[in-house]
Amino acid sequence: MKPAAISHTAPEPHRFERGLITVAELPLWVPGDILSASDTLGWKGVAQRSYHYHGQDVEIPPLECFLIVHYRQGLTPMDRQIDGRWTRTTCAPGHFSLLSRSADSHWHWTEDLEVSHVYLTEALMCRVAGDMQGKEVSEVQLHDVLRGHDPVLGHIAAEVTREAMHQGMGGPLYAEALAVQMAVHLLRGYASCQFKAAAAPGRLSERELARLEAYVDGHLHGAITLDDLAQALGMGVWTLNRHLRRTLNCSAYAYVVERRVQRAQALLRAGDLSLKEVAAAAGFADQAHMTRMFRARLGCTPGQYRQQH
């Protein structure tokens, strides 16, 4: 079950329509004090930022980069949801988390943290993967790791962070070498690759879209995972997400959330249920979750929407 929410400033409405968010945009979704940043250092394929965070409950749209979170200070319970599944653990200095590119996620922690973020681009990961495999790679996906302990990965992340903070001679070249080393290590132990096929994958057909819509609408009252959706259409999870992005320009997670918002809108217009009952009927974790989604997508609260309609 989703943990109790901690209130924070909501992102501007309709940002999901802009697609993958950048490294620079992440603080709009996860506010924190920036302690270091490689933004102006001329690095290629890799970026670094360190943050001091207070306890938060945040939903993050898909990032355009792969994210490695290296925990530097602070001990906290940590909950994270990816593709409808919650993982609960405790994170402490020396641990790391991985977040694959183009993955929606929801994070909740309660204590202050200092973390280093290392971002690797899709181009770098695919290039290194192709060199390792000897054939062209179309997609790389990091495994779902919320709390890992790996001295090698920790050392590389610490070196990237140190370089961003102190900028030694030949910094961009050194950062790129560290990024390649990190990519190789991740690909050997924490990633899966998909290779380019002779024919490019297509889009979802009208029949497949209708089946997807019917399945989601029939299960909105409960949890819906990416595996559930893929099985409903008889395809793999990567294929579904890729086809859905080509067809509707959104991830499977964003599609489900949008259907929940639409269900809630219809129930609010009917006016028969309380806000708490509407949230439950539309499959939101609670009323606060529904309110955040309405603000992000419609620029108003559910109560305001009901008054306007």
C-alpha positions, -999 to +999 in steps of 0.1 A: +000+000+000+012+035-008+026+054+022+010+086+036+017+116+014+038+145+024+026+177+008+048+195-017+045+221-044+027+206-074+043+208-109+028+230-135-003+215-153+001+194-185+038+187-181+033+151-189+024+161-224+060+173-229+074+137-227+107+128-211+120+153-186+156+165-185+182+166-157+176+203-153+138+198-150+141+172-123+141+197-094+106+208-105+094+174-094+119+167-066+128+199-049+161+200-031+193+220-025+219+215-053+253+209-038+272+202-070+265+201-108+284+193-140+261+215-161+287+239-173+317+215-175+313+203-211+308+167-202+294+144-229+272+113-223+272+118-185+261+144-160+262+147-123+243+166-096+244+163-058+213+172-037+203+177-001+167+165+002+142+167+030+117+138+034+093+139+004+066+120-015+071+126-052+059+112-085+085+116-112+077+115-150+101+095-171+136+108-173+155+111-206+186+096-190+195+066-169+198+076-132+222+062-106+215+075-071+245+072-047+235+077-011+261+098+007+246+110+040+215+102+060+195+070+069+159+067+058+131+043+051+125+044+013+095+033-007+094+033-045+068+024-071+077+014-107+051-001-130+025-004-103+048-023-078+059-008-045+093-018-030+101-009+006+136-008+021+160+014+041+187+034+023+220+045+040+254+059+029+271+035+005+238+022-010+227+030-046+194+030-065+189+026-102+162+042-123+160+032-160+155+057-187+119+064-196+104+049-165+077+065-144+084+063-107+070+073-073+094+078-043+086+083-006+111+089+022+109+106+055+144+117+066+170+141+053+193+128+026+224+138+007+227+120-026+248+121-058+229+116-091+249+103-120+230+105-153+240+084-184+225+091-218+207+066-239+233+072-267+262+063-244+245+032-230+235+018-264+269+026-279+288+008-251+263-021-252+267-024-289+305-025-286+302-052-259+277-073-278+291-068-313+258-059-328+235-028-328+214-023-297+180-007-299+172-004-262+189-008-228+169-011-196+183-010-161+170-035-135+147-024-107+172-018-079+161+004-050+189-006-025+221-021-038+256-022-024+284-025-049+319-011-041+329-008-077+298+012-087+301+032-055+337+041-063+329+052-099+300+073-087+322+089-060+349+097-086+323+113-109+310+134-080+345+144-070+353+155-105+321+176-107+330+193-074+368+199-079+373+199-118+407+186-124+428+188-156+412+170-185+379+169-167+356+161-197+378+133-209+381+119-174+343+121-169+337+103-202+361+075-192+344+071-159+310+071-177+321+043-200+335+023-171+302+028-152+282+018-183+302-014-188+297-023-151+260-017-153+256-036-185+275-066-171+254-069-139+223-046-138+209-042-173+191-060-202+195-051-239+172-054-269+188-057-303+177-040-334+155-062-356+154-062-394+121-044-394+112-016-371+084-023-345+051-008-354+022+008-336-008-006-317-037-014-340-072+000-334-082-035-321-053-036-297-061-001-284-097-011-279-085-042-259-061-021-239-088+005-231-113-023-221-088-040-199-077-008-181-113+004-176-123-030-163-095-030-137-093+007-127-105-001-092-074-020-084-036-021-091-026-024-127+010-033-136+029-032-169+030-070-169-008-071-166-012-048-196+014-067-217-003-100-210-037-086-219-023-078-254-002-109-257+031-090-260+063-083-240+065-053-217+091-035-238+071-040-269+040-027-253+057+004-239+074+011-273+043+006-293+022+027-269+047+056-271+047+054-309+009+053-310-002+077-282+031+093-272+029+082-236+041+054-213+018+026-201+019+041-166+009+075-179-019+059-199-034+042-169-032+074-148-049+093-176-077+067-176-081+070-138-084+108-141-110+104-169-130+080-147-128+104-118-139+133-140-170+113-150-178+104-114-174+140-103-197+152-130-223+127-118-221+142-083-233+111-064-201+101-046-178+118-021-143+128-031-129+098-011-153+074-028-144+088-063-107+083-055-113+047-046-136+040-075-111+054-100-082+033-084-062+061-068-042+052-037-062+078-017-078+112-021-045+131-019-031+110-048-061+119-069-057+156-060-020+156-071-029+140-105-057+165-111-034+194-104-007+180-126-030+173-156-059+197-152-046+225-131-073+222-105-084+200-076-112+174-078-134+197-057-128+226-080-135+204-110-168+194-095-178+230-089-169+240-125-190+211-140 
